[in-house]
Amino acid sequence: DINKYILSSRMRATRNLSGFTFPTFSTRAERRRVERKFNKVFQQFTQANNEFNGNYYRLWMIDEEIQKRLANVSTSM
């Protein structure tokens, strides 16, 4: 059972996407377009792979309770 072993998983994109600049050079509108693109891919991925379901959080939407919960998961590993 995968839930017995995986407490948290992270995905980090460190390279630019085709057609987008690196975050330090991008505009706010461009960063939002990148986020929408990633969100769409994450949704498609989790719909196609039920075993990898999870939650996508926009940084500005994370409240204090979620921050604490995520911090506790990452420090307990």
Beta strands, then each sheet from edge to edge (+ up, - down):
end
